[in-house]
Amino acid sequence: MSFCLLFAVPPPDADLKRMLVFNGMVPREVHQAVMQISIEGLDEAFAKPSRMLVTFGVRDALLRVLDLNPSVQLSIYPEAGHAPFYKQPRRFNAELAAFASS
């Protein structure tokens, strides 16, 4: 199994196993629903909110440019892939808490 789209640098084996266990605890119906999510309408959905925090790992192979909403607050993680919350958890949690409380 390749995790190259999730991490710029693979996590230690113990961390990856822990993540897989957490994901394994998610109900099957949720996994099935995620696989059926359509990208149709996402441009319009991202353009609507008056407040949005976009946390972006520069090495994220899955994220497209989100310039649809001028009110987006952008947070860039130069060394992160799709999991900046893992790469820099203290920074991620602090930014998320500040955004949620503002």
C-alpha positions as CSV (number, residue, x, y, z in Angstrom):
1,M,0.0,0.0,0.0
2,S,1.4,3.4,-1.0
3,F,0.9,6.4,1.3
4,C,3.0,8.8,-0.9
5,L,-0.1,11.0,-1.5
6,L,-0.6,11.5,2.3
7,F,2.9,12.2,3.5
8,A,5.9,14.1,2.1
9,V,8.0,11.9,4.4
10,P,6.5,8.6,5.6
11,P,5.8,8.5,9.3
12,P,7.5,5.9,11.6
13,D,5.9,2.5,11.3
14,A,4.3,2.7,14.8
15,D,2.5,5.9,13.9
16,L,1.3,4.6,10.6
17,K,0.0,1.4,12.3
18,R,-1.8,3.6,14.9
19,M,-3.4,5.6,12.0
20,L,-4.5,2.5,10.3
21,V,-6.1,1.2,13.5
22,F,-8.0,4.5,13.9
23,N,-9.2,4.3,10.3
24,G,-10.2,0.7,10.8
25,M,-12.5,1.9,13.7
26,V,-14.5,4.0,11.3
27,P,-17.8,2.3,10.4
28,R,-17.9,0.6,7.0
29,E,-20.7,2.8,5.8
30,V,-18.5,5.9,6.3
31,H,-15.7,4.3,4.2
32,Q,-18.2,3.4,1.5
33,A,-19.8,6.9,1.5
34,V,-16.4,8.6,1.2
35,M,-15.6,6.5,-1.9
36,Q,-18.8,7.8,-3.5
37,I,-18.2,11.5,-2.9
38,S,-18.4,13.5,-6.1
39,I,-16.3,16.5,-6.9
40,E,-19.3,17.9,-8.8
41,G,-20.4,21.1,-7.2
42,L,-17.3,21.5,-5.0
43,D,-16.3,24.8,-6.7
44,E,-19.6,26.3,-5.8
45,A,-19.5,24.9,-2.2
46,F,-16.0,26.2,-1.6
47,A,-17.0,29.6,-2.9
48,K,-19.9,30.1,-0.5
49,P,-18.6,30.2,3.1
50,S,-17.9,33.6,4.5
51,R,-15.1,32.0,6.7
52,M,-12.9,29.1,5.8
53,L,-9.5,27.9,7.0
54,V,-7.5,26.1,4.4
55,T,-4.6,24.2,5.8
56,F,-2.3,23.4,2.9
57,G,0.8,21.1,2.8
58,V,2.9,22.3,-0.2
59,R,3.8,18.7,-1.0
60,D,0.1,17.6,-1.0
61,A,-0.5,15.8,-4.3
62,L,-4.3,15.7,-3.7
63,L,-5.1,19.4,-3.1
64,R,-5.9,21.7,-6.1
65,V,-5.5,25.4,-6.0
66,L,-8.4,26.9,-3.9
67,D,-8.6,30.4,-5.2
68,L,-12.4,30.3,-5.5
69,N,-13.1,32.2,-2.3
70,P,-11.5,35.5,-1.5
71,S,-12.3,35.2,2.2
72,V,-10.2,32.0,2.7
73,Q,-7.6,32.1,5.4
74,L,-4.6,30.1,4.0
75,S,-2.1,28.3,6.2
76,I,0.9,26.9,4.3
77,Y,3.0,24.0,5.6
78,P,6.1,23.9,3.4
79,E,7.3,20.4,4.5
80,A,3.9,18.7,4.8
81,G,1.9,16.6,2.4
82,H,-1.8,15.8,2.8
83,A,-1.4,15.4,6.6
84,P,-0.1,18.7,8.0
85,F,-1.9,17.9,11.3
86,Y,0.5,15.0,11.7
87,K,3.6,16.7,10.5
88,Q,3.2,19.8,12.8
89,P,0.4,19.0,15.3
90,R,1.2,21.9,17.7
91,R,1.0,24.5,14.9
92,F,-2.1,22.9,13.3
93,N,-3.9,22.7,16.7
94,A,-3.0,26.2,17.6
95,E,-4.2,27.6,14.2
96,L,-7.4,25.6,14.3
97,A,-8.2,26.7,17.8
98,A,-7.5,30.3,17.0
99,F,-9.7,30.1,13.9
100,A,-12.5,28.4,15.7
101,S,-12.5,30.9,18.5
102,S,-12.3,34.0,16.3
